[in-house]
């Protein structure tokens, strides 16, 4: 019986390797559920299935802003643009009126409701675009390029807004260069992630290391 132990062990290893490969193949296989989906159809499906609630005027404005994207990369860019708008405006809305006026060109006191509506519309937009990408291109999965962007861009943008405020309101000249650095980091982040293959998984970002790198660039 002991003569069979090496064979049994080899078979067990082979089966384990096969199962891991099969699991990886299934997870990374690209199979769009609706490759011919239109944006209007995606909107209707999202409204029926998401359960997301928003005022009707917000929903209608979001619907009218949606257009067919000429390919997956263009769709990704629109998705990033809508989500980034939410990140910037939500951060700025946490500040007082003087800071908002300094940070937003053309902003005047009393425009907060308009900003909040833009945030609400953009929140609807990115959710619909994400669902559209999932159904048409199979381009939405756990720990993918978009989730990586969300995790990294959110703290970067908050820090960039803080530094911009320090420069424009407190006249901290050193903050100006740091704003440029965060602009470069965000541009590099977006450029690299937009090229990522579908269903590629990213490890959780080490934001501590990223901040240290930014400090060294001062």
C-alpha positions, 0 to 999 in steps of 0.5 A, spaced: 500 500 500 505 504 501 508 504 494 501 507 492 503 513 496 507 517 492 502 516 486 496 518 490 500 525 493 502 526 485 494 525 483 492 530 489 497 535 487 495 535 480 487 535 482 489 541 486 493 545 481 487 543 476 482 546 480 485 552 482 487 553 474 479 552 473 477 557 478 482 562 475 479 561 468 472 562 470 473 568 474 477 571 469 473 569 463 470 575 459 462 573 458 458 580 457 451 578 459 448 583 454 454 585 449 449 589 444 446 593 450 444 600 449 445 606 454 437 607 454 436 599 456 442 599 461 438 605 464 431 602 464 434 595 467 438 599 473 432 603 475 428 596 475 433 593 479 438 597 483 433 600 488 437 606 488 433 612 490 433 619 488 429 625 486 425 625 480 429 631 477 435 628 479 434 622 475 431 625 469 437 630 469 442 624 470 438 620 464 439 625 459 446 626 460 448 619 459 450 617 452 453 611 448 460 611 449 464 609 443 468 603 446 470 600 453 475 605 454 471 611 453 466 608 458 471 608 463 473 615 462 466 617 463 465 613 469 472 616 472 469 623 471 463 622 474 466 619 480 471 624 481 466 629 480 463 626 486 469 626 490 471 633 489 464 636 490 463 632 497 470 634 499 469 642 498 462 642 501 465 640 507 468 647 507 465 654 509 463 659 503 469 663 503 473 656 502 468 654 496 469 661 493 476 660 493 476 653 490 471 653 485 471 658 480 465 662 479 462 660 485 458 665 489 454 664 496 448 661 496 450 656 490 450 650 495 444 647 493 446 647 486 453 643 488 449 638 491 444 637 485 451 636 481 453 631 486 446 627 486 446 627 479 453 624 478 452 619 483 446 616 479 451 617 473 457 613 475 452 607 478 449 607 471 455 607 467 458 601 472 452 597 471 452 598 463 460 596 463 458 590 467 453 588 462 455 590 456 463 589 457 463 584 463 467 590 466 465 590 473 468 585 478 471 585 485 477 588 487 478 591 479 481 597 476 475 601 478 475 599 486 482 600 486 481 607 483 476 609 488 480 606 494 486 611 492 483 617 489 478 618 495 484 620 500 488 623 494 483 628 492 481 630 500 488 631 501 489 635 494 483 640 496 486 641 503 492 643 500 489 647 495 485 651 501 492 652 505 495 655 498 489 659 496 486 661 503 492 661 508 497 663 502 501 657 504 506 657 498 509 650 500 502 647 499 502 649 491 507 644 489 504 639 493 497 640 489 501 639 483 504 633 486 497 630 487 495 632 480 500 628 477 499 622 482 491 622 480 493 623 472 498 617 473 493 613 477 487 614 472 492 613 466 494 606 468 488 604 471 484 605 464 489 600 461 488 595 465 485 588 463 478 586 465 477 582 471 484 583 473 484 584 481 488 589 485 491 588 492 489 593 497 493 600 496 498 602 501 496 609 502 501 610 507 507 608 502 504 613 497 503 619 502 511 618 504 513 618 497 509 624 496 512 627 502 519 626 499 517 630 493 516 636 496 
